[in-house]
Amino acid sequence: MSLTVLFAARNDDWHTYHEALEQAFAAAELDADLVTTADPEEVDYIVYSPSSSLQDFTPYTKLKAVLSLWAGVERIVSNPTLTMPLVRMVDPGMTQSMVEWVTGHVMRYHLGMDDHIVNPGHAWRPKAAPLARQRSVCILGLGALGRSAALTLKALNFNVTGWSRSPKEIKDIETFHGPEGLTGALRHAEIVVLLMPDTPQTENTLNKETLALLPKGARILNPGRGPLIDDYALLDALDSGQIAHATLDVFRVEPLPPDHPYWAHPKVTVTPHIAAATQAATASVEIANNIRRGEAGEALLNLVDRSQGY
Ligand code: GLV
């Protein structure tokens, strides 16, 4: 009997994913009906975005798993009706996109591009950038995204360190972990990249105290999640010169409200949550592979650990 896979996201997402999912299901030899409406009692799997109108999973009595289209699951884990296995998105296309965004913005800071691109007074500032190996970059969060960003920056010769909740090993990269490891990770970091999940434990990881640990004039990139930073502590640190600049892609409230101080701050670049979108073609392959695994009795990949919140 064929499987029923319900696609529960926005209409726009259906246009983006429909064909890619059908192709991926065919390639995985899955006998599955991909639908946007179904009798809840018939649904085997749900491909899900939190912006879907589906919020009550109670009627889905035979549901085997929910597969999120998003990497960040903070809006889903807290749904008390969602008791089935939950898979977060780990998509090589999204990872590549994140690596490109992070590398581009690290390069902007490293090379001091703004001095020359924005130079209304035509100042002659012949100060060359140091080599990448003389520049320390710290990646906070060493999941699929952080790890790939760290490896790419290392391949460009940056002096990369990483920090994560639990110990992680990455070849040739010095790593720190746990609350006590954060000081060591931040102490020399000239550029900090936040790529952790949004959980109660990670909220305000960058706050008044931790921002003060950084070398004066450090730069911050946040393509992770807004709550990782205490916004008012960051604004104070920008005003005092402790932090020279921040490029922020994610915010506590999105779209960022027009009167938010970040918009007008001369030391902040706002990008509108564009660092890394899920890529339909590659993500669909991951979804199909996971459903195939579920049907073959194999463990699902990238299952959310509810006790950790990601
Ligand atoms: C995007 O922010 C995601 O969580 O996939």
Residues whose N, C-alpha, C, O or C-beta is under 5 A from the ligand:
A	BS01	GLV	L69 W70 A71 G72 A276
